[in-house]
């Protein structure tokens, strides 16, 4: 008994506003479907964030439909839950996955919290914010009770856990039932496999690089999905790696070696099939940011799909000890806390810092959810 476990495909995401990046996410999803059909598992689980938006663009809807139909033609059932990006933050709203009910997708939801596939229990719940964690825990208790008569049990969730993201979690590790053979999670974009309770807890990660801070994790663990064998006493998990359509290049360049480093990067890019995304930090020395910016773009803009630049000059001027004359960069968190000190409200500080981070990364959906959850909690009190 084998199944494929994937999550966080985020179709419809136009990273950096680029159509080419939107196409990359579609291409990786189609590649994942190809690989799944080649592996011939008994079924597929998608643990949320099939789409980037709760109202996906037409091409995203059609790409998902095509992939789900291909699985149906191959007699491979697919089970899915809604992630935070799939969810419309409105009572009784339906996620876009509902559209594929007649195409073979089986949606795990509060109305239909579990299915039985070849005597395997597959139960779970859609994403719940930390402000609704009590309701989620109650659902998990009911799902656990329903699963007890089955030898093989899978729990499907799209949640952050305090063990893996200490400052942005929705539930604690102690809230996750330990009686399942496999906990198929989504939401964290880096691959995770842990022993947990009677089995394994796993995040397959995102199928593409959704944020630049995922690059290091991708280099270590790759991107793709899991092939899980349930026929053994303890689930056996195999990484199925996907080949990303283009390179992400991350470079830290000393200002004193700027020209020779740009030449080296130029030579490397000429060996690639597609224009890469370049993330470059120029550090050390006293320099004009505008001049360095112009130099970067003059040298590499025609060769790169996008250049994301950052600057760390040796000295910085400022006041109130927020700007330090050292090698340290500006601490945005301290700037926000300083300017909001009159409010004396930790939650407002957390909101401002979180929104800045998400908006800087182009993660509009998470920023929207953060703001809405903040005001929901405010009105609840």
C-alpha positions, -999 to +999 in steps of 0.1 A: +000+000+000+017+032-012+005+068-016+019+101-028+020+130-003+024+165-017+014+200-006+019+237-012+018+238-050+006+274-049-006+275-085-015+310-097+014+326-078+030+353-099+062+357-079+078+392-082+049+400-106+065+379-133+044+357-157+074+335-161+074+326-124+037+318-126+044+295-154+072+278-134+047+269-107+024+253-133+053+234-149+064+219-116+028+208-108+025+191-142+059+174-135+046+162-101+015+146-118+038+129-144+060+115-116+030+103-095+015+085-125+049+069-132+051+057-096+015+043-097+006+048-060-027+036-046-038+072-040-026+108-035-029+132-006-026+169-011-022+187+022-034+222+013-025+253-007-032+238-040-036+274-052-021+307-042-054+324-039-089+314-028-101+328-062-075+314-085-069+327-120-084+307-149-052+290-160-045+278-124-080+262-123-075+246-157-041+233-148-054+217-116-083+202-135-061+187-161-038+171-135-067+157-115-083+143-146-051+126-155-050+110-121-086+098-125-078+083-159-049+064-142-073+052-115-054+070-088-078+087-063-068+121-048-077+133-013-072+170-004-078+196+022-079+234+020-049+254+031-048+290+044-043+302+008-072+282-005-096+294+023-119+324+018-120+340+053-157+341+054-182+318+072-195+289+051-173+298+021-162+270-001-125+265-012-118+262-050-110+224-046-148+219-044-150+225-082-133+191-088-157+169-069-169+154-102-134+151-115-122+126-088-110+149-061-123+139-026-123+170-003-117+164+034-139+190+052-159+196+084-189+181+066-169+151+054-140+147+079-128+113+067-128+087+039-119+050+038-096+040+009-088+002+007-094-001+044-071+029+052-086+057+073-079+091+058-092+119+080-084+156+087-095+192+086-088+223+066-066+251+078-076+268+111-060+300+124-046+300+159-076+320+170-097+289+161-074+263+175-099+251+201-124+242+174-096+224+155-086+204+185-122+193+191-124+182+155-091+162+159-106+144+190-136+134+169-115+123+140-093+102+163-123+084+178-136+076+142-102+062+133-098+037+161-113+007+143-088+009+114-054-006+114-039+020+090-047+056+098-036+089+081-042+124+095-042+152+070-037+188+082-024+222+070-010+237+101+022+252+116+034+235+148+054+251+175+082+225+172+090+237+137+079+273+136+081+286+172+068+321+165+042+315+138+025+283+148-013+276+150-012+245+172+013+229+196+028+195+190+009+182+221-023+190+203-016+166+175-030+131+181-003+104+183-025+074+173-020+078+135+004+059+114+012+089+093+005+126+098+004+142+063+010+179+070+012+209+047+020+246+053+058+245+061+077+248+028+108+228+039+108+190+040+103+175+074+101+139+085+099+130+122+091+100+143+058+108+161+035+087+183+027+054+165+042+065+132+056+095+112+048+132+110+059+147+076+058+179+056+067+173+020+074+211+016+064+233-013+070+221-049+086+254-059+106+281-042+079+304-029+101+326-008+137+335-012+144+322+024+136+286+011+167+285-010+190+270+016+164+243+025+160+235-012+198+231-016+199+206+013+167+186+008+153+194-026+117+201-037+091+176-046+068+151-028+069+119-008+061+083-018+049+066+014+048+028+019+022+019+046+026-019+042+054-020+068+050-016+105+065+019+104+058+039+072+087+041+048+091+074+031+109+081-002+118+116-015+106+121-051+126+151-063+113+175-089+135+195-112+128+232-109+125+251-141+151+278-133+180+285-110+179+307-079+214+322-074+223+337-041+256+356-038+273+377-011+298+401-028+324+422-010+322+457-025+359+457-031+356+428-055+323+439-071+335+439-107+354+406-107+325+389-089+300+403-114+321+389-143+322+355-126+284+355-122+280+366-158+301+337-170+281+312-150+247+325-161+257+320-197+259+282-190+222+281-180+192+272-202+168+297-186+172+331-170+178+327-133+166+347-103+196+364-088+197+374-051+228+394-044+240+412-013+268+437-016+286+443+017+316+461+032+331+495+024+314+529+020+295+530-013+265+546-029+236+522-031+222+538-062+255+534-080+259+498-070+223+492-080+229+507-115+261+486-118+243+454-110+215+460-134+238+473-162+259+441-159+233+414-153+197+426-159+195+413-195+207+379-183+185+375-153+147+371-150+149+392-118+176+407-095+168+410-058+195+432-043+205+440-007+232+464+006+253+463+038+278+491+038+302+493+066+288+525+082+253+538+087+242+570+103+212+574+125+199+583+159+184+568+191+207+538+188+185+522+161+211+528+134+245+515+146+279+525+132+290+489+126+288+461+102+252+453+113+223+461+090+193+482+101+172+462+125+137+468+112+121+451+142+138+476+166+127+505+144+091+494+145+091+487+182+107+522+188+080+540+167+052+521+183+065+523+219+037+547+229+011+520+222+026+496+247+009+468+229+028+436+220+001+424+196+002+456+176+040+453+174+037+416+162+011+427+136+033+454+122+065+433+121+046+403+106+029+425+079+063+441+070+079+407+065+050+392+045+045+423+023+083+425+017+082+388+005+051+396-017+030+372+004-002+393+002-025+364+012-008+357+045-006+394+052-043+397+046-050+367+068-028+381+096-047+414+096-081+398+095-072+374+123-059+404+144-092+422+140-113+391+146-095+386+179-099+423+187-137+422+182-140+389+201-126+406+232 
